[in-house]
Amino acid sequence: MLGSLTIGRYPVPFGHVVRIVVTSAPFGARGDYSDAPWVVVEIIRMPRILLVALCGMGLALAGATMQGVFRNPLVGPEVAGVTAGASLGGVVAILLAWPSLAVTGLAFASGLLALVAAFGLARFVRQGGALSLVLAGVVVGGFCSALTGLAQTLADPMSSLPSIVYWLLGSFAGATYEKVAIVAGVMLVAGTALLALRWRVNLLSLGEADARALGVNVGAMRWGLLGLVALIVAAQVSVSGGVGWVGLIVPHLARMLVGPEHTRLLPTAAFLGGIYLLGIDDIARSVGDGEIPIGLLTSVIGTPVFAFLFWKTQSKGWTSE
C-alpha cells in the first residue's frame, strides 16, 4: 500500500510518503493544503488505496468462500445476482443525476434486494439447495442486466450515458473516505464473520451428507455464508462498479500456496486479493494518458490466467466434482 502511494502522474518518493502517512491525518496532525505532496498522498491517493485494498480482500474472500460452499472452483461471487442488482441501482441513480453518495447507497440497496429476490425464488424450489440458488441468481441477474440495458437506452448520450458506461466498466477514481467507511464497515462485520466460520466451510466442502453427520445445519449455514458474501459484493459494486474475475483468480493462487484447507485458505486469499487488486489499480492509473477502467484490466488479465490455472489443475481431481 505504501508503494502504491508513490505511483501516479505526480511521483512522490517513498520516504516522503512514509513521513506523510505517519505525521498526518488520521494518524496525527492535520497536513498543509499548500504542500502538493501531502495533498496528493493524503487527499487523493490514500482513500483510493484503502478502498482498492478492502475491495480486493473482500472479493477474494467471497470467492474462496463460495468455491468451498459449492465445492466448485469455477464459482465466483457474481453467482447470486448481487453484482447485476447493484449495477442496476447505480445506473438508475446516475440516470436520475443523484450525487455520488446516493449512487453508492442505491447500488448497495439494490444489490441486497437482488439477493433477497434470488433467495426468495430459490425457496420456491422444493428441496432446493445450492443449485437452485445458482439458477435463481442467473434469473435475477439476467433480469437486472436487462433493466440496466434499458436504462442505458433511456440515458442522455451527451451527459449521463458516458458516466453510466464508465461506472459499469469499474473504476476507483471517485474514491472518498466516506466510501472507504462503507466498505470497511461491511468488511468488519461480514468479513470477520466469514473468517470466524471458515472451519465450517471445511465441513460444507465435504458434502451435504458428511456435513450433516458432523452436526452442521447445512441449509442454514449455506444461506448464512452466502448472505455474508452478498453483503461484501454489494458493498464493492456500490463504490466502484463492476470489477470481475478477482473472486475467481485469487482463490486459485491462494490454494496453490497453502492448499484447500479453509482455515488457511480464506485469510491467505484475502491477503492476496488486496495485493492483486492494488497491482491492477496501479497499472490502471499509471499507464497511458487517461485512466483505464479497472474492470477491463481485471478481465483482460484474469481470463488467460484463469484458463492457465484451470488447465494446470486438471490432474488434481476437480474435473470429477
KAPENOR-V625922 format. One record per backbone hydrogen bond with DSSP energy under -1.0 kcal/mol. NH is the residue of the N-H (numbers start at 1). CO is the residue of the C=O. Records with the same first field share a line. If there is no record, write none. Layout:
NH->CO + CO
This chain:
5->1
6->3
7->4
12->6
17->13
18->14
19->15
20->16
21->17
22->18
23->19
24->20
27->24
35->32
39->35
40->36
41->37
42->38
43->39
44->39
45->40
46->41
49->45
50->46
51->47
52->48
53->49
54->50
55->51
56->52
57->53
58->54
59->55
60->56
61->57
62->58
63->59
64->60
65->61
66->62
67->63
68->64
69->65
70->66
72->67
75->72
79->76
81->78
85->81
86->82
87->83
88->84
89->85
90->86
91->87
92->88
93->89
94->90
95->91
96->92
97->94
98->93
103->99
104->100
105->101
106->102
107->103
108->104
109->105
110->106
111->107
112->108
113->109
114->110
115->111
116->112
117->113
118->114
119->115
120->116
121->117
122->118
123->119
125->122
128->125
133->129
134->130
135->131
136->132
137->133
138->134
139->135
140->136
141->137
142->138
143->139
144->140
145->141
146->142
147->143
148->144
149->145
150->146
151->147
152->148
153->149
154->150
159->156
161->156
164->160
165->161
166->162
167->163
168->164
169->165
171->240
175->172
180->176
181->177
182->178
183->179
184->180
185->181
186->182
187->183
188->184
189->185
190->186
192->187
193->189
194->190
195->191
196->192
197->193
200->197
201->197
202->198
203->199
204->200
205->201
206->203
207->204
211->207
212->208
213->209
214->210
215->212
216->211
218->216
221->217
222->218
223->219
224->220
225->221
226->222
227->223
228->224
229->225
230->226
231->227
232->228
233->229
234->230
235->231
236->232
237->233
238->234
240->236
241->237
249->245
250->246
253->249
254->250
255->251
256->252
257->253
258->254
259->255
264->261
265->261
266->262
268->264
269->265
270->266
271->267
272->268
273->269
274->270
275->271
276->272
277->273
278->274
279->275
280->276
281->277
282->278
283->279
284->280
285->281
287->283
292->284
297->293
298->294
299->295
300->296
301->297
302->298
303->299
305->301
306->302
307->303
308->304
309->305
310->306
311->307
312->308
313->309
316->313
320->317
321->318
